[in-house]
Amino acid sequence: MSGKHNGALDLGLIGNCRVAALVNRQGRLVWWCYPNFDGDPAFSRLLAGEEEKGFCDVLLDGMVSSHAEYQPNTAIIRTTLTDAAGNAVRITDFAPRFPQYGRYFRPAQLCRLVEPIQGLPRVTLRMRPTHHYGKPCEAVAGSSHIRYLGGDQALRLTTDAPLSYVMQETPFALKHPVSLVMGVDEPLDESPEQVVRSFLERTRAGWYEWVRSLAIPFEWQDVVIRAAITLKLCSFEETGAIIAAVTTSVPEAPGTQRNWDYRYCWLRDAYFVVLALNRLGATKTMERYVDFITTVAVEGAELRPLYGVVPAMDLTERIEPDLAGFLGHAPVRVGNQAVEQVQHDVFGSVVLAVLQSFVDQRLPHPGDEGMLRLLESLAERAARCAFVPDAGIWEYRGRQRVHTHSAMLCWAACDRVARIAARLGHGDSAARWRKEAARLREGILREAWSERRQSFTGSFGVDDLDASVLLMHELGLIEADDPRFVATVDCIGRELNVNGHLLRYAAPDDFGVPETAFLVVKFWYLDALAAIGRRDQARALYAELLAARNSFGLLSEDLHPHTGEMWGNIPQTYSMAGLINTAMRLSMSWEEGLCRGL
């Protein structure tokens, strides 16, 4: 077990809105759940401790250097390996995704192209998938493919590389390119080389077209584009679900057992993703998410904090013993106990996520009377539950309180439903919800304020600070120039600061005192600084956050304030959405940028 991981989360993400995989800087595929985001990890090396299992890689004899990067504006990663004699090989990794027959083709497949680009490199192709969370698969060779058995679904590798060399992990001279297609147990219609090259060109063209449609800020364009692609890759297009991260059980901090499964759709997290992509004009993710919401938010049914990408999936938490954990930090959890919790912010999270559908005239299917009725049923529950104890945004397992953030989101549900009702011409309904919103706002501003702290706090009647109250102005609950909000920003920026990074809260929880900084709350802090007129300070701190990204431009959930290393699941959609939302606020306008010169 190690508390220092030396770049173990320096990983890039490839995917196609059905499956997602993580690639390290040596071109090793270390994580891939199959056949969906929340499926059994065929590549589980990320969580295998010191065991060499659950991966696919290319070993170059005598390798002395490696370089990996995204092809700009795509989800395609190219890795170059070089040996001491100058021989070099290039690995291109991607998941196919492109328009076909009037819809998107996105199979449960990964593609890999391995090409000699200098000299005569000598390589070993290794593929060691696992099943049932860490058990090695049995490999059975066919005529032009290898089937890996043991899981609920067989995994197929189709390749033009010598199968015996792959099966026996035998080094060979790479004289010409070889192609690998991994995934669904179906034969290919053409040769592996034809399939991979065709899929590569069409996938590249598809990403270019998607990125071209984004309304990006003038500054930090590459940052925002990479974050947007990453968020897109975390949307499960088939159902519209948006997952919080593609991994499970990368701990928030070493040795803490704060290991959680984030491969599911949290209604709260999904709102932030929808907000970020909407600001870039990428509204289709919201439209699909609205479909997901109408599936899970049935009138009268209990609304859970999270759902599987297929909503009926059982998310009961369990521990898998065959994986030793990230750097040996067990346990590896599957499912999430938060599914059993009461979290009252779910009502506002849903309303806020679908709000734009009622006002955006570009949409072919805008919000309507039926959706308003559904949202009113959520507002009813929000009004009843706003001041009832719950587990809160941070999902405390051992206590319940009236959490300020939960109450704020309940207020937002009533406030936005009032606005929607007024827009659709329902004056009486609008008046009713405005009255409810006013009642909740008055109670929040009274009960969440601490005279001793001179700050709004995380729960009613308790002086513990909580960075989630920084969202008060963002939600519209309070004006930015209100002295209480300004004092809160100052207090949190001072009291939750550890070596320049922000904790979510500093009070002990179910697992002790938090050790790592939660990245998204630093973005909330920067947004609050900009709102109260400290834009230059916010821009300087934003630059510091950009420096915390890994070499692929990704952020995880947490950052250790003393080592600077990332911890927690990766890529964390909360964090990636923060990159976008804050950039949109702090960037100079296109007009200003072009006038100042390039």
C-alpha positions in Angstrom: 0.0 0.0 0.0 1.3 3.4 -0.9 0.2 6.9 0.1 2.1 8.5 -2.8 1.1 7.4 -6.3 3.7 9.1 -8.5 1.2 10.0 -11.3 -0.9 6.8 -11.1 -3.9 9.0 -12.1 -2.1 10.5 -15.1 -4.7 8.9 -17.3 -6.6 9.8 -20.5 -10.2 8.9 -21.3 -11.5 7.4 -24.4 -15.1 6.4 -25.0 -18.2 6.6 -27.1 -21.1 7.4 -24.7 -21.6 3.7 -24.0 -18.3 2.5 -22.8 -15.2 4.4 -21.5 -11.6 3.3 -20.9 -8.6 4.9 -19.3 -5.1 4.9 -20.9 -1.9 5.7 -19.1 1.1 7.5 -20.6 2.7 4.2 -21.7 -0.3 3.3 -23.8 -1.6 0.7 -21.3 -5.4 0.4 -21.0 -5.9 0.1 -17.3 -9.7 0.5 -16.9 -12.6 -0.5 -19.1 -16.1 -1.6 -17.9 -18.0 -3.8 -20.3 -20.5 -3.7 -21.9 -21.7 -0.4 -20.2 -20.2 2.3 -18.0 -21.3 0.4 -14.8 -20.5 -3.1 -16.1 -17.9 -5.6 -15.0 -14.4 -4.2 -15.6 -12.7 -6.2 -18.3 -9.6 -4.0 -17.7 -9.3 -3.6 -13.9 -5.5 -3.0 -13.5 -6.2 0.4 -12.0 -7.6 -1.4 -8.9 -5.5 -4.5 -8.9 -2.8 -3.4 -6.5 0.4 -5.1 -7.5 -1.2 -7.9 -9.6 -0.5 -7.7 -13.3 -4.0 -8.5 -14.5 -6.9 -6.6 -16.2 -5.1 -4.6 -18.9 -4.0 -4.4 -22.6 -0.7 -3.0 -23.5 2.2 -2.9 -26.0 5.7 -3.6 -24.6 8.5 -2.2 -26.6 11.8 -4.0 -26.0 14.4 -1.6 -24.6 11.9 1.3 -24.3 13.5 4.5 -23.0 10.7 7.0 -23.5 7.0 7.4 -24.0 4.7 10.3 -25.0 0.9 10.3 -25.0 -1.5 13.0 -26.0 -5.0 13.5 -27.4 -5.4 14.3 -31.1 -6.8 17.8 -30.7 -10.6 18.2 -30.4 -11.1 14.4 -30.3 -11.4 11.6 -27.8 -8.5 9.8 -29.6 -5.2 9.2 -27.8 -1.9 8.6 -29.6 1.0 7.2 -27.6 4.6 7.0 -29.0 7.1 4.5 -27.5 10.8 4.8 -28.4 13.7 2.4 -27.6 17.4 3.2 -27.0 18.2 2.6 -30.7 15.6 5.1 -31.9 13.1 2.5 -33.0 9.5 3.7 -32.4 6.0 2.5 -32.4 2.8 4.6 -32.3 -0.4 3.4 -30.6 -3.8 4.9 -31.5 -6.6 4.2 -29.1 -10.3 5.2 -29.4 -13.9 3.9 -29.1 -15.8 4.1 -32.3 -18.6 6.7 -32.4 -20.0 8.3 -35.5 -23.4 8.9 -37.4 -24.7 5.9 -39.3 -28.1 5.1 -40.7 -29.7 8.2 -39.0 -28.3 7.5 -35.5 -25.0 7.2 -33.7 -23.0 4.0 -34.0 -21.5 3.4 -30.6 -20.7 -0.3 -30.0 -19.3 -1.8 -26.8 -15.9 -1.8 -28.5 -12.4 -0.4 -28.2 -10.0 -0.1 -31.2 -6.3 0.0 -31.2 -3.9 0.6 -34.1 -0.2 -0.2 -33.5 2.2 1.2 -36.1 6.0 1.1 -36.6 7.0 4.7 -37.3 10.8 4.4 -37.0 13.2 1.5 -37.5 12.2 -2.0 -36.7 10.7 -2.0 -33.2 10.3 -5.3 -31.3 7.0 -5.5 -29.4 4.9 -7.8 -27.3 1.1 -7.5 -27.4 -0.5 -8.4 -24.1 -4.2 -8.7 -23.3 -5.2 -9.9 -19.9 -8.9 -9.2 -19.2 -10.7 -10.0 -16.0 -14.3 -10.9 -15.2 -16.4 -10.6 -12.1 -14.2 -7.8 -10.7 -10.7 -9.3 -10.9 -10.9 -12.9 -11.8 -8.7 -13.7 -14.9 -10.5 -14.7 -18.1 -9.8 -17.9 -20.0 -8.5 -17.3 -23.5 -9.7 -19.4 -26.4 -8.2 -18.8 -29.9 -10.4 -18.9 -33.0 -9.4 -18.5 -36.7 -8.8 -14.8 -36.5 -9.8 -13.9 -33.0 -9.5 -14.7 -29.4 -12.5 -15.1 -27.1 -12.0 -14.4 -23.4 -14.5 -16.3 -21.2 -15.7 -16.3 -17.7 -17.8 -13.2 -17.5 -21.6 -13.0 -18.2 -20.7 -12.0 -21.8 -17.7 -13.2 -23.7 -15.2 -10.7 -24.8 -13.7 -10.9 -28.3 -10.4 -9.7 -29.6 -10.2 -9.6 -33.4 -6.8 -8.8 -34.8 -4.4 -9.2 -37.8 -1.5 -9.7 -35.4 -0.3 -13.3 -35.0 -2.7 -14.9 -32.6 -0.1 -17.2 -31.2 2.1 -14.3 -30.3 -0.7 -12.6 -28.5 -1.8 -15.8 -26.7 1.8 -16.6 -25.6 2.9 -12.9 -25.1 5.8 -13.5 -27.5 8.0 -10.6 -28.7 8.1 -10.0 -32.5 9.4 -7.5 -35.0 6.7 -5.1 -35.9 7.2 -4.6 -39.7 3.7 -3.4 -40.5 0.7 -2.0 -38.7 -1.5 -4.3 -36.7 -5.1 -3.6 -35.7 -7.1 -4.8 -32.6 -10.8 -4.6 -32.1 -11.9 -5.5 -28.6 -15.4 -5.9 -27.3 -18.7 -7.4 -28.4 -18.5 -11.1 -29.3 -19.4 -10.7 -33.0 -17.3 -11.2 -36.2 -16.2 -8.2 -38.2 -17.7 -7.5 -41.6 -14.2 -6.5 -43.0 -10.6 -7.1 -42.1 -9.4 -5.7 -38.8 -7.3 -3.1 -40.6 -10.1 -1.9 -42.8 -12.5 -1.7 -39.8 -10.1 0.2 -37.5 -9.0 2.7 -40.1 -12.5 3.3 -41.3 -13.8 3.7 -37.7 -10.9 6.0 -36.9 -11.5 8.4 -39.7 -15.3 8.5 -39.1 -14.8 8.9 -35.3 -12.3 11.7 -35.8 -14.7 13.5 -38.2 -17.5 13.1 -35.7 -15.6 14.7 -32.9 -14.4 17.5 -35.1 -18.0 18.3 -36.1 -19.2 18.2 -32.5 -16.5 20.5 -31.2 -17.1 22.9 -34.1 -20.6 23.5 -32.8 -19.5 24.5 -29.3 -19.8 28.2 -28.2 -16.5 28.3 -26.3 -15.0 31.3 -24.5 -12.3 33.4 -26.0 -9.8 32.3 -23.3 -8.8 28.8 -22.2 -10.3 27.3 -25.3 -8.3 24.1 -25.2 -9.2 23.6 -21.5 -12.9 24.0 -22.2 -12.9 21.8 -25.3 -11.2 19.0 -23.4 -13.6 19.3 -20.5 -16.6 19.4 -22.8 -15.5 16.2 -24.6 -14.9 14.5 -21.2 -18.4 15.5 -20.0 -19.9 14.2 -23.3 -18.1 10.9 -22.8 -19.7 10.5 -19.4 -23.2 10.7 -20.8 -24.9 7.3 -21.5 -26.7 8.3 -24.7 -29.0 5.3 -24.9 -31.0 6.3 -21.8 -29.7 9.9 -21.2 -28.1 9.1 -17.8 -25.0 11.1 -16.9 -22.5 9.4 -14.7 -20.4 11.1 -12.0 -17.1 9.4 -13.0 -16.0 6.3 -15.0 -14.3 4.6 -12.0 -15.0 3.1 -8.7 -13.0 3.1 -5.5 -10.1 5.4 -6.2 -9.9 6.7 -2.6 -10.5 10.3 -1.7 -7.3 10.1 0.3 -4.7 7.4 1.1 -5.6 4.8 3.7 -9.0 6.3 4.6 -11.5 3.8 3.1 -13.3 6.7 1.5 -13.6 4.5 -1.6 -16.9 5.0 -3.5 -18.4 3.8 -6.8 -19.2 6.8 -9.0 -20.3 5.0 -12.2 -23.9 6.0 -11.7 -26.1 9.0 -12.4 -26.4 11.4 -9.4 -29.3 13.8 -10.1 -27.3 16.5 -8.4 -24.0 16.0 -10.4 -25.9 15.6 -13.6 -27.4 19.1 -13.2 -23.9 20.6 -13.1 -22.9 18.7 -16.3 -26.1 19.9 -18.1 -25.5 23.4 -17.0 -21.9 23.4 -18.3 -22.8 21.9 -21.7 -25.8 24.1 -22.1 -23.5 27.1 -21.6 -21.5 25.9 -24.5 -24.6 25.4 -26.6 -24.4 21.5 -26.5 -28.1 21.1 -25.5 -28.6 17.5 -26.8 -27.2 16.1 -23.6 -29.9 18.0 -21.7 -32.6 16.8 -24.1 -31.6 13.2 -23.5 -31.3 13.8 -19.8 -34.9 15.1 -19.8 -35.9 11.8 -21.2 -34.1 10.0 -18.4 -35.8 12.3 -15.8 -39.2 11.5 -17.2 -38.4 7.8 -16.7 -37.3 8.1 -13.1 -39.3 11.0 -11.7 -42.7 9.4 -11.9 -45.4 11.3 -10.1 -45.8 9.9 -6.6 -42.7 7.7 -6.7 -39.8 8.3 -4.4 -36.9 10.1 -6.1 -33.6 8.6 -5.3 -30.3 10.5 -5.2 -28.8 8.3 -7.9 -29.6 5.7 -10.5 -27.8 3.2 -12.7 -27.5 4.1 -16.4 -30.4 1.7 -16.7 -32.6 3.1 -13.9 -33.9 -0.2 -12.5 -30.4 -1.5 -11.8 -29.8 -2.7 -8.3 -27.2 -0.4 -6.7 -26.9 -2.1 -3.3 -23.3 -1.6 -2.1 -21.0 -4.5 -1.8 -17.2 -5.2 -1.6 -15.4 -7.1 -4.2 -12.5 -9.2 -2.7 -10.6 -10.1 -5.9 -9.2 -6.6 -6.5 -6.7 -5.3 -4.0 -7.6 -1.6 -4.7 -5.9 1.4 -6.1 -2.2 1.1 -5.0 -3.5 -1.5 -2.6 -6.0 0.8 -0.9 -9.0 -1.5 -0.4 -11.9 -1.9 -0.4 -13.2 -2.0 -3.9 -16.9 -1.1 -3.7 -19.6 -1.8 -6.2 -22.9 0.0 -5.9 -23.4 2.9 -3.5 -25.1 3.1 -0.2 -26.2 6.6 -1.0 -29.0 5.1 -3.0 -30.7 4.3 0.3 -30.3 7.8 1.7 -32.8 10.7 1.9 -31.3 13.7 0.1 -33.8 16.5 -0.4 -31.7 18.4 -3.0 -32.9 16.0 -5.6 -36.0 18.0 -6.2 -34.3 21.2 -7.1 -31.6 19.3 -9.0 -34.2 17.9 -11.4 -36.0 21.2 -11.8 -32.8 23.2 -12.5 -31.6 20.6 -15.0 -34.7 20.8 -17.2 -35.4 24.5 -16.7 -33.7 25.6 -20.0 -36.0 23.3 -22.0 -38.9 25.8 -21.2 -37.1 28.9 -22.5 -34.6 27.7 -25.2 -36.4 28.3 -28.6 -33.8 26.2 -30.5 -35.2 23.0 -29.0 -37.5 20.9 -31.2 -39.3 19.5 -28.1 -39.5 22.2 -25.5 -40.9 21.8 -22.0 -44.7 21.6 -22.0 -47.7 21.3 -19.7 -47.0 17.7 -19.0 -43.5 18.4 -17.8 -44.8 21.3 -15.7 -47.2 18.9 -13.9 -44.2 16.6 -13.2 -42.1 19.5 -11.8 -45.0 20.8 -9.7 -45.2 17.3 -8.0 -41.5 17.7 -7.2 -42.0 21.2 -5.9 -44.8 19.9 -3.6 -42.3 17.5 -2.0 -39.6 20.2 -1.9 -41.8 22.6 0.0 -42.7 19.8 2.5 -39.1 18.5 2.9 -37.0 21.7 2.9 -36.6 21.9 6.6 -36.6 18.2 7.3 -33.2 16.5 8.2 -31.5 14.5 5.5 -28.0 13.2 4.6 -27.1 16.3 2.7 -25.0 17.0 -0.4 -22.0 15.2 1.1 -24.0 12.1 1.9 -23.1 11.7 5.5 -23.7 8.0 6.5 -23.9 8.5 10.3 -26.1 11.5 10.9 -28.9 13.7 9.5 -29.4 17.4 9.8 -31.4 20.2 8.1 -28.7 20.9 5.6 -28.5 24.4 4.1 -27.7 23.2 0.6 -30.7 20.8 0.6 -33.0 23.6 1.7 -31.5 25.9 -1.0 -32.3 23.4 -3.7 -35.8 23.0 -2.4 -36.2 26.7 -2.6 -34.9 26.6 -6.1 -37.4 24.0 -7.1 -40.3 26.2 -5.9 -38.8 29.4 -7.3 -38.2 27.9 -10.8 -41.5 26.2 -11.0 -43.1 29.5 -10.2 -41.2 31.1 -13.2 -42.1 28.2 -15.5 -45.8 28.4 -14.5 -45.9 32.1 -15.2 -44.2 31.6 -18.6 -46.9 29.1 -19.5 -49.7 31.4 -18.4 -50.6 29.8 -15.2 -50.9 32.8 -13.0 -52.5 31.2 -9.9 -50.0 28.4 -9.9 -47.1 30.9 -10.3 -48.4 32.9 -7.3 -48.7 29.8 -5.2 -45.1 28.7 -5.9 -43.7 32.3 -5.4 -45.3 32.3 -2.0 -43.8 28.9 -1.1 -40.4 30.1 -2.4 -40.5 33.3 -0.3 -41.3 31.2 2.8 -38.4 28.9 2.2 -36.0 31.8 1.4 -36.9 33.6 4.6 -36.3 30.5 6.7 -33.0 29.6 5.1 -31.5 33.1 5.4 -32.6 33.2 9.1 -31.7 29.7 10.2 -28.5 29.1 8.2 -26.8 32.3 9.4 -24.3 32.1 12.3 -23.6 35.3 14.2 -20.5 33.6 15.8 -19.0 32.6 12.5 -20.4 35.7 10.6 -21.2 33.3 7.8 -23.8 31.0 6.5 -23.1 27.5 7.7 -23.7 24.0 6.4 -26.8 23.1 8.5 -29.3 24.9 10.6 -28.3 25.7 14.2 -24.8 24.3 13.8 -21.7 26.5 13.3 -19.8 24.0 11.0 -18.7 25.6 7.8 -19.6 24.0 4.4 -18.4 25.2 1.0 -21.7 24.4 -0.6 -23.2 27.6 0.7 -21.0 29.4 -1.9 -23.8 28.4 -4.4 -26.3 30.8 -2.7 -25.7 33.6 -5.2 -25.4 31.2 -8.2 -28.8 29.8 -7.4 -30.3 33.3 -7.0 -31.1 33.0 -3.3 -29.1 36.1 -2.3 -27.5 39.1 -4.0 -23.8 39.0 -4.5 -23.4 42.4 -2.7 -25.4 41.3 0.3 -22.9 41.8 3.3 -23.8 38.3 4.6 -22.8 36.7 1.4 -19.6 38.7 1.1 -18.7 37.7 4.7 -19.5 34.1 3.9 -17.1 34.1 1.0 -14.4 35.6 3.1 -15.0 33.2 6.0 -14.9 30.0 3.8 -11.9 31.2 1.8 -10.1 31.7 5.1 -11.3 28.8 7.4 -11.5 26.0 4.8 -8.2 26.9 3.1 -5.4 24.4 3.5 -2.2 25.3 1.6 -4.1 27.2 -1.0 -6.8 24.5 -1.6 -10.3 24.3 -0.2 -11.9 21.6 1.9 -15.6 20.8 1.5 -15.9 21.1 5.3 -13.4 20.7 8.2 -15.5 19.0 10.9 -15.1 15.2 11.4 -17.5 13.0 9.5 -18.2 9.2 9.5 -14.5 8.5 8.5 -12.7 11.2 10.5 -11.4 14.6 9.5 -11.2 15.2 5.7 -7.6 15.1 4.4 -7.9 16.2 0.8 -9.4 19.2 -1.0 -12.5 18.7 -3.0 -11.8 20.3 -6.4 -15.2 21.5 -7.4 -15.6 23.7 -4.3 -12.6 25.7 -5.4 -14.4 26.5 -8.6 -17.5 27.6 -6.6 -15.2 29.8 -4.6 -13.8 31.4 -7.7 -17.3 32.0 -9.1 -18.3 33.7 -5.8 -15.2 35.8 -5.9 -16.0 37.0 -9.4 -19.6 37.7 -8.3 -18.5 40.0 -5.4 -16.1 41.9 -7.7 -12.8 40.2 -7.2 -12.3 39.0 -10.7 -8.6 39.4 -10.9 -8.1 37.3 -7.8 -10.4 34.6 -9.3 -8.4 34.6 -12.5 -5.2 34.1 -10.7 -6.6 31.2 -8.7 -8.1 29.6 -11.8 -4.6 29.4 -13.3 -3.5 27.5 -10.2 -6.4 25.0 -10.7 -5.5 24.5 -14.4 -2.0 23.5 -13.2 -3.5 20.8 -11.1 -4.8 18.9 -14.2 -3.0 15.8 -15.3 -1.1 15.7 -18.6 -4.3 14.8 -20.5 -6.1 17.8 -19.1 -8.3 15.8 -16.7 -9.2 16.3 -13.1 -10.3 13.8 -10.5 -12.4 14.5 -7.4 -9.8 15.5 -4.9 -6.4 17.0 -4.6 -4.0 16.5 -1.7 -3.2 20.0 -0.4 0.4 19.1 0.6 1.6 16.7 -2.2 -0.4 18.2 -5.0 -1.4 14.7 -6.1 -4.9 13.9 -7.4 -7.0 11.4 -5.5 -10.6 10.2 -6.0 -12.5 8.9 -8.9 -11.5 10.2 -12.4 -12.5 12.0 -14.4 -14.9 13.6 -12.0 -17.7 15.4 -13.9 -18.2 17.8 -11.0 -14.5 19.0 -11.5 -14.7 19.0 -15.3 -17.9 21.0 -15.2 -16.2 23.5 -12.9 -13.5 24.1 -15.5 -16.1 25.1 -18.0 -18.5 27.1 -15.8 -15.7 29.2 -14.3 -13.9 29.7 -17.6 -17.2 31.0 -19.1 -17.5 33.5 -16.2 -13.9 34.7 -16.2 -13.0 34.8 -19.8 -12.9 38.1 -21.7 -15.5 38.3 -24.5 -14.6 37.4 -28.1 -15.2 41.0 -29.0 -12.8 42.2 -26.3 -10.2 39.5 -27.2 -10.2 40.3 -30.9 -10.0 44.0 -30.3 -7.0 43.6 -28.0 -5.2 41.5 -30.6 -4.4 37.8 -30.9 
